[in-house]
Amino acid sequence: MSFGRPPGQLTFNPTPPERGSFPLDHDGECQPVMKDYLTCLKKVRGNNDPECRLLAKAYLKCRMDHNLMAKDSFRNLGFQDKDAKPTEKS
């Protein structure tokens, strides 16, 4: 029995993240975009503002461009395609 541990068998099964690791940006390559995004979130008080979504997309693109995350379609990351426009009713 270990000191400070409750009696009985404790098991812990860690689960890996769904999309793999998300390495830190040690060199600060995407830091300017990240700061702009955080400033935008503060400005809109955490609401899902289109301007902030564009900054989030730019941040993820920067991370993909610098091999800080796996390249993936923005559609898979929750963004719509640039060409997808709402249909207008005549």
C-alpha positions as CSV (number, residue, x, y, z in Angstrom):
1,M,0.0,0.0,0.0
2,S,1.3,3.4,-1.0
3,F,1.3,6.4,1.4
4,G,-1.6,8.8,0.7
5,R,-3.3,6.4,-1.8
6,P,-6.7,5.0,-1.1
7,P,-6.8,1.2,-0.8
8,G,-7.9,-0.8,-3.8
9,Q,-6.9,-1.1,-7.4
10,L,-6.9,2.2,-9.3
11,T,-6.7,2.0,-13.1
12,F,-6.2,4.9,-15.4
13,N,-6.5,4.5,-19.2
14,P,-5.5,7.7,-21.0
15,T,-7.0,8.3,-24.4
16,P,-5.2,10.0,-27.2
17,P,-6.6,13.2,-28.8
18,E,-8.9,12.7,-31.8
19,R,-6.6,14.5,-34.2
20,G,-3.2,13.7,-32.8
21,S,-0.8,16.0,-31.0
22,F,-1.0,19.8,-31.2
23,P,2.6,20.9,-30.7
24,L,3.4,24.2,-29.1
25,D,4.6,27.1,-31.2
26,H,8.0,27.4,-29.5
27,D,9.4,29.8,-32.2
28,G,6.4,32.1,-32.1
29,E,5.8,31.8,-35.9
30,C,2.0,32.1,-35.5
31,Q,2.0,34.3,-32.4
32,P,0.9,37.6,-34.2
33,V,-2.2,35.9,-35.6
34,M,-3.0,34.3,-32.3
35,K,-2.8,37.7,-30.5
36,D,-5.1,39.3,-33.1
37,Y,-7.5,36.4,-32.6
38,L,-7.5,36.7,-28.8
39,T,-7.9,40.5,-29.1
40,C,-10.9,40.0,-31.3
41,L,-12.5,37.5,-28.8
42,K,-12.1,40.1,-26.0
43,K,-13.6,42.8,-28.2
44,V,-16.8,40.7,-29.0
45,R,-16.9,39.2,-25.5
46,G,-16.5,35.6,-26.8
47,N,-19.3,35.7,-29.3
48,N,-18.9,33.8,-32.6
49,D,-18.1,36.9,-34.7
50,P,-17.3,36.4,-38.4
51,E,-14.2,38.6,-38.1
52,C,-12.9,36.4,-35.3
53,R,-13.7,33.2,-37.3
54,L,-11.5,34.6,-40.1
55,L,-8.7,35.1,-37.7
56,A,-9.1,31.6,-36.3
57,K,-9.0,30.3,-39.8
58,A,-5.8,32.3,-40.5
59,Y,-4.3,31.0,-37.2
60,L,-5.0,27.3,-38.2
61,K,-3.6,28.0,-41.7
62,C,-0.4,29.4,-40.2
63,R,-0.1,26.3,-38.0
64,M,-0.6,24.0,-41.0
65,D,1.9,26.0,-43.1
66,H,4.6,25.7,-40.3
67,N,4.0,22.0,-39.7
68,L,2.6,22.7,-36.2
69,M,-0.5,20.6,-37.1
70,A,-1.5,18.2,-39.8
71,K,-2.8,19.7,-43.0
72,D,-6.6,19.3,-43.2
73,S,-9.5,20.7,-45.1
74,F,-11.1,23.8,-43.4
75,R,-14.4,22.1,-43.9
76,N,-13.3,19.3,-41.6
77,L,-12.2,22.0,-39.1
78,G,-15.7,23.6,-39.0
79,F,-15.3,26.3,-41.7
80,Q,-17.3,26.7,-44.8
81,D,-15.7,26.9,-48.3
82,K,-15.0,30.4,-49.6
83,D,-17.2,29.8,-52.6
84,A,-20.2,28.6,-50.6
85,K,-22.6,31.6,-50.6
86,P,-26.1,31.6,-49.2
87,T,-28.7,31.3,-52.0
88,E,-30.8,34.4,-52.7
89,K,-34.5,34.0,-53.1
90,S,-36.0,35.9,-56.0
